[in-house]
Amino acid sequence: MRWLENRIPPPLVATLFGLLMWLVAHLLPGRLELAIEWRLGTALAVLLVGVGVCLAGVLSFRRARTTVNPLKPETASALVSSGIYRYTRNPMYLGFATALLAWSVFLAWPPAVLGVLGFVLYMNRFQIAPEEWALSALFGADFYQYCGRVRRWL
C-alpha cells in the first residue's frame, strides 16, 4: 500500500470521506430528527473553526516561504514551528478533520463521525508518516525536538 503515500491531495481525501459519509448517512437508518436551523448553525460554527485552523497553517507556511504542497514534503525549505504550529504539527489536516466533523453534525447521523476517524487514520498512515520521514531527513534533530514539543494533531 506504499503506492498511496503522498499520492492523493489531502483536500481530495477529505472530499472523498465527506462523500462517503453523505452516502452512508442516506442509505442507512438512524438520522436524528433535529431542526435544520440547529444543524446548520452548529455545523457552520464548527466549520468556521476548521477553516480558521487550516488557514492559519497556510499563512504560517507562506510567512516562512516554504512549500504548502503536501505531495512533495521533501521540497520544504523551512521547519515551521511558530504560529499555530506551536500547538499542532498538522493544522491544515486538523482543519479538514474539523470540517468533516461539521459535516457529520449537519448530516445528523451519529455514525457519520466515523468518517472523521477514517480520515485521521488515512492521513496518519498515507500522508503524515511519509511527510515526517521526509522532514526528519531534511531537518534532523531540529525536527525530532519539535515533535517532542508539539503533538501530531492536538
N, C-alpha and C positions, 0 to 999 in steps of 0.2 A: 504493500500500500504506500510505499515511499513516493510513488509517482504522483500522489496527491499533495505532497508537501510543497507549499508556496506556489500552487498552481491556479487556484481559484481566487479571484479578488474577494476579500472579506465582505464588501458590500453585497456582492452577488451571493455569497454564502448566507448572509443574514436574510436576503430576499427569499432565497430558496427555503430556508427554515420557516420564514413567515408564511409563504405559500402553503407549505406542508401543514402548518398549524391551522390555517384557514380551512384547508380541505378536510382535515380530520375533524375539526370542530363542526363542520357542516354535515359530515357523514354519520357521525356518532351522536347518540343522545346525551343529554346531561347539561345542556346550556342553562345558565341561570337566567331567571326572569328578572332582569334589572332594567330600570328605566334608562333609555338611551342617553338622557342628559347626564346621569351619574356615570355611565360607562364612558361616554365621550369626554366629560370633564376630567375624570380621573386619568384616563388614557392620555389625554393631551398634557396634563401636568407631568406625568411620568416621562412622556416623550420629550418634553422640553428639557428635562434633566439630562436625558440621554444625549440629545443633540448638543447641549452645552458642554458636557463632558467630552464628547467626540471633537467638537470644535476647539476646545482648549488644548487637546492633544495636537491637533493640526497646527494651531498657532504656535505652540512651543517648538514644533519641528521647523516651521518657517523661520522663526526667530533665530534658531540655531543654524539655519541654512543647510539642512540635511534633507535627505530624500524622505518623502512620505510614501513612496512606493513599497507596499508590503511584499511584493513578489520578488524584490531584489534587495534583501536586507544587507547583503554584502557590499552594497554601494553607499552605506551610511558613512557620512563624513564627520559625525559628532555623536557622542553619547549624551543624550538629553536626560538630565536628571533634575531640572528645575521646573517651576510652574506646577502643573498638575502631575508631572512625573515624579514629584516628591511623595505622592500618595498612591499611585498605581503605575505599574510598568506598561500597562496597555489601555490607556484611556479611550482610544478610538474603538477598540473591541468592547470595552466596558460600555461605551455609548451605544454600540449596536445591540448588545445584550439588553440594555435598559430599554431601547426602542422595541425590542421583541417582547419584553415584559409589558410594555404599554399595549402592544398589540394583543397580548393574551388577556389583558384586562378588558379591552374593547370587545374581544370575541366572547367574553363571559362564559367560557368553558374551562373550568379549573384545570383539567389535564393539559391544556394548551401550554401551561408553564413548562411542561416537559420539553417543548421546543427550545426554550431558553437554555435549559440544561444541555440539550443536544448540541446547540450552537457552541456553548462553552467547551464541551468535551471535544468537539471537532476542532475548534480553534486551538485548544491546548495541544492537541496531537499534531495537526497538519499545518498550522501556521506559526504558533508561538514557539514551540520547541525548535523548529528549524531556524527561526529568527534568532533565538537565543544562542544557538550553536554558532551562527554567523557573527553575532555581536561579541561573543566570547573570543572568537578568533581575531576580531578586529581590535577589541579594547582590553582584552586580557583581565588583569587584576582589577582594573577600574570597574569593569562590568560585574565581576563577582562581588565586589564590595557594594556596588549599587543593588544587586539582587539581595544581598544580606540586609539592606536597609529598607527596601521597598517591596511590597508584595506584588505578585503577578496580576491579581485582579483588584482586590481591596485589602 
